[in-house]
Amino acid sequence: MMHGDETTRGSARGRTIVNARSSRRQVIKRGAAIGFALPMASLVGGPSRTLAQGSPVAAPSGDPILIGGVYNLTGGLASLDNPARDGSLLAVKEINAGGGVLGRPLELVVEDGRTDLTTVTNATRKLIEEDSVHALIGLTDTSYALPVADLAQDSGIPFLTVGATAPVITTTGDFIFMLPFGDNVQAAVGAEYAAEQGWTTCGLMIDDQMDFTKFLAQYFVEAFTAEEVGGEIVAEVTYATGDTDFSAQLTELLNLEPQPDFLYISSGPNEIGSIVKQARDLGIELPIVGGDGYDTPLLVELAGDAANNVIFATHQGVYGEDAAADPFRAAFEAEYGEPPPSVFAALGYDGVKLMADAINRAGDESAEAIRDALAETSGFQGVTGEVTYEADNRVPSKGCALIEVVDGEFVLLENVTPESVPPA
């Protein structure tokens, strides 16, 4: 494992996660919920005449550049997407204070996807067909990013997901880009961390209804059982999104003899706090390792002190000393009266900044020009790390922040780039 700030290029039981990577179309079709009413849109971002530092600049003028932002502001992903939306709005405000994009005001049309596939799809169609946005950003979860990617690609509109992490998203086509690292990267970080601790056996617990959790678990199994790590999965149990009682699965893990060295729990934000609390109440004191679905205040709110000895990989940008991130943190707190509640605020911020940078480099707002400029991004320094897209690869190579929960606080252990990453 390489440490520091460096980066490199580069409930069904059993083996249900094995085929997750190849079933992109099936992923979109599964679980479309009912919810046809369109959410209210909000139009944000107006011209400003001064920079944050107070230097006078020309106010942006002319027709606005429109970016559509779909975020799940209500429902099960609200704890991730509200911070992402707030970070995006802050970026719009700063950009307009600095003269806008191409000298024109930047506006973000926000739609609430309500953590519902039908609503997300309808909201995206509205942004494309009625609002005529020039580009799309948003969303922090794979299941919701995939149908948006399909609509964007079919419409020839660039889409940049700010937080969805399955590399399969970008296989939709050349208009689709990811801002974060892939699940294969954060899974490898967890596997290599376990190996460094001398942990060789793992009990695996998976939400088998979320695409994110299935992809993450699949990549973790590949990384942990690879020859260079040599770990063993001694048990696998599953649960479903929305479950509240995990006693059966946790009891199965508790009864393993001998006990594994640790648990890897591939969970989304809503369930992980309850799982951790119930595990500790049952007497499971093993280390619990996971991914960026843990990066929500809900973990500590629901688990309390039981969240100690929980370690997870997430995105850089709000943890530890970071000269690139400090101005964002200060600006966010000044705007909203509190520090960023999770790293997804920084991802939402970077998403708007990257899209605006690409439009400026493109020289006009045409979809093809924006797409080409995004694809040519090299060395874009964001709060969450540097973004470079290699040829025909629209997933950036970024490191992870490795976090341990200590007495209710998320403490940065290190910024990490894994030595070996499973292929996407």
Sequence and secondary structure as in RCSB ss.txt:
>XXXX:A:sequence
MMHGDETTRGSARGRTIVNARSSRRQVIKRGAAIGFALPMASLVGGPSRTLAQGSPVAAPSGDPILIGGVYNLTG
GLASLDNPARDGSLLAVKEINAGGGVLGRPLELVVEDGRTDLTTVTNATRKLIEEDSVHALIGLTDTSYALPVAD
LAQDSGIPFLTVGATAPVITTTGDFIFMLPFGDNVQAAVGAEYAAEQGWTTCGLMIDDQMDFTKFLAQYFVEAFT
AEEVGGEIVAEVTYATGDTDFSAQLTELLNLEPQPDFLYISSGPNEIGSIVKQARDLGIELPIVGGDGYDTPLLV
ELAGDAANNVIFATHQGVYGEDAAADPFRAAFEAEYGEPPPSVFAALGYDGVKLMADAINRAGDESAEAIRDALA
ETSGFQGVTGEVTYEADNRVPSKGCALIEVVDGEFVLLENVTPESVPPA
>XXXX:A:secstr
 EETT        SSGGGGGGG HHHHHHTT          EEE    SB TT  B     SS EEEEEEE  SS
TTHHHHHHHHHHHHHHHHHHHHTT BTTB EEEEEEE TT HHHHHHHHHHHHHTS  SEEEE S HHHHHHHHH
HHHHHT  EEESS   GGGGGG TTEEESS  HHHHHHHHHHHHHHTT  EEEEEEESS HHHHHHHHHHHHHHS
STTT  EEEEEEEE TT    HHHHHHHHT SS  SEEEEE  HHHHHHHHHHHHHHT  S EEE GGG STHHH
HHHGGGGTTEEEEE SSSSS  TTTHHHHHHHHHHHSS  SSTHHHHHHHHHHHHHHHHHHHSS  HHHHHHHHH
T  SEEETTEEE   TT  S    EEEEEEETTEEEEEEEEE S     
